[in-house]
Amino acid sequence: MAPVKLYALSTCGHCRNTKKFLDECEISYDLVEVDLLEGQEREDILEEIKRISQQCAFPTIVIGEKVIVGFHEDRIREALGL
């Protein structure tokens, strides 16, 4: 299975739904809660997200080479091959 990385905000409902969905599907993923980062680390991650998706919106999910912005269960399922 392709690696999964989730850029999220700890206070975002759509981000929580995405985490819950991935957990329910027993998908392992690398989670970055951007709002809990500080200083240069936070700035670097925000720039990384902009490079990945040309926008800075949450959640941003990277599944292999596929990028999904927002909680779209059908698109996430498809990218995961579920």
C-alpha positions in Angstrom: 0.0 0.0 0.0 1.2 3.5 -0.8 2.3 5.6 2.1 -0.3 8.0 3.6 0.4 11.4 5.1 -2.3 13.6 6.6 -1.8 17.3 7.2 -4.5 18.4 9.6 -5.6 20.9 12.2 -6.4 19.6 15.6 -9.6 21.7 15.8 -10.9 20.9 12.3 -14.0 18.8 12.1 -13.2 17.6 8.5 -9.7 16.6 9.7 -11.2 14.7 12.6 -13.5 12.9 10.2 -10.6 12.0 8.0 -8.6 10.6 10.9 -11.6 8.6 12.1 -12.1 7.2 8.6 -8.5 6.2 8.2 -8.5 4.6 11.7 -11.7 2.7 11.0 -10.2 1.4 7.8 -7.1 0.4 9.8 -4.8 2.5 7.5 -1.5 3.6 9.0 -0.7 7.2 8.3 1.8 9.9 9.2 -0.1 12.7 10.9 1.1 16.3 11.0 -1.2 18.6 13.1 0.0 21.9 11.7 -1.7 24.1 14.3 0.3 22.4 17.1 3.6 23.2 15.4 5.5 26.4 16.2 8.0 28.7 14.6 10.1 27.6 11.7 8.8 24.1 11.8 5.3 25.4 11.2 6.4 27.7 8.4 8.3 24.9 6.7 5.3 22.5 6.8 2.9 25.3 5.5 5.3 25.8 2.5 5.4 22.0 2.0 1.6 21.9 1.9 1.5 24.8 -0.7 4.0 22.9 -2.9 1.9 19.7 -2.7 -1.5 21.2 -3.4 -1.0 24.8 -4.6 -3.2 25.9 -1.7 -3.2 25.7 2.0 -6.4 23.9 3.1 -7.1 21.2 5.5 -7.2 18.3 5.6 -4.6 17.6 2.9 -4.1 13.9 2.4 -1.2 12.5 0.3 -1.6 8.9 -0.7 1.4 7.8 -2.8 1.4 10.4 -5.6 -2.3 11.3 -5.2 -3.3 14.5 -3.3 -6.8 15.0 -1.9 -7.8 18.3 -0.2 -10.7 18.0 2.0 -12.6 15.0 3.4 -13.9 13.2 0.4 -14.5 9.6 1.5 -15.1 8.3 -2.0 -11.8 9.8 -3.4 -9.9 8.6 -0.4 -11.3 5.1 -0.8 -10.4 5.1 -4.4 -6.8 6.3 -3.8 -6.4 3.6 -1.1 -7.9 0.9 -3.4 -10.7 0.1 -0.9 
